[in-house]
């Protein structure tokens, strides 16, 4: 079992930056890839970014491309989502996830963080 604990998030103004963190513990040797997703109340989880656990391959949603970056510190078993130039439409609850392979689909991930609220005001 892999356990994911998220930190970061909060309230910022448009144009600001935030960094989300997601610390993995447990059977981290079994992680093949990690991802970040976002979810509005009553909606499905939407893809933001994904990366192989050891790095080297990353994919982003069209909205995140050029503004967000996913990166991993394997020495700390922690995955980050650096979010720059935030927009009000980025407001959502953000979740990190761990799974076997890189994917944009939440159903391909087995383990999830608890979620963290990101609110961007105009």
SVG drawing of the C-alpha trace seen along z (x, -y; Angstrom):
<svg xmlns="http://www.w3.org/2000/svg" viewBox="-23 -40 41 43">
<polyline fill="none" stroke="black" stroke-width="0.4" points="0.0,0.0 1.2,-3.5 0.1,-6.4 0.1,-10.0 -0.1,-13.1 -0.5,-16.5 0.5,-19.9 0.4,-23.3 -2.5,-25.0 -4.5,-28.0 -5.8,-31.3 -3.9,-33.5 -4.5,-36.2 -4.5,-35.8 -0.9,-35.8 0.5,-34.3 2.3,-31.0 1.7,-28.0 3.5,-24.8 1.7,-21.7 3.5,-18.8 2.6,-15.1 4.8,-12.9 4.6,-9.2 5.2,-6.5 4.7,-2.8 5.5,-0.6 7.0,-3.4 9.1,-0.9 5.9,0.1 5.1,-3.3 5.5,-3.6 4.0,-7.0 2.3,-9.9 -0.3,-12.4 -2.1,-15.5 -5.8,-15.9 -8.4,-18.5 -12.0,-18.3 -14.9,-20.6 -17.8,-19.7 -20.1,-17.2 -17.8,-16.8 -15.3,-14.2 -11.6,-14.5 -9.8,-16.2 -6.3,-15.6 -3.6,-18.2 -0.2,-16.5 1.5,-13.2 5.0,-11.9 6.9,-8.7 8.1,-8.2 11.8,-8.3 11.3,-11.2 12.0,-11.5 8.4,-11.6 5.8,-14.2 2.5,-15.2 0.2,-18.1 -3.4,-19.1 -3.7,-21.9 -4.6,-24.3 -1.6,-23.4 1.0,-23.3 3.5,-26.2 2.2,-27.3 2.5,-24.2 5.4,-21.8 5.4,-18.4 8.6,-17.2 9.8,-14.6 12.4,-14.5 13.0,-10.7 15.3,-11.2 12.3,-12.5 9.6,-10.4 7.8,-13.6 6.1,-14.8 5.4,-18.5 3.2,-20.6 4.5,-24.0 1.7,-26.3 2.6,-29.6 0.5,-32.5 -2.6,-31.1 -6.0,-32.0 -9.4,-32.1 -10.4,-29.1 -7.7,-27.1 -9.7,-27.1 -10.5,-23.6 -9.5,-20.8 -6.2,-19.2 -5.4,-15.6 -2.1,-13.7 -2.2,-10.1 0.2,-7.1 -0.1,-4.2 1.7,-1.8 2.1,-3.8 1.8,-7.3 -1.8,-8.2 -4.3,-11.0 -7.1,-8.9 -7.8,-8.9 -9.1,-5.3 -5.5,-4.2 -4.3,-5.4 -4.6,-3.2 -3.6,-5.6 -4.7,-9.1 -3.8,-12.0 -6.4,-13.7 -6.9,-16.7 -6.0,-20.3 -8.0,-23.4 -6.6,-26.0 -8.5,-29.2 -7.5,-32.0 -9.2,-35.3 -9.3,-37.8"/>
</svg>
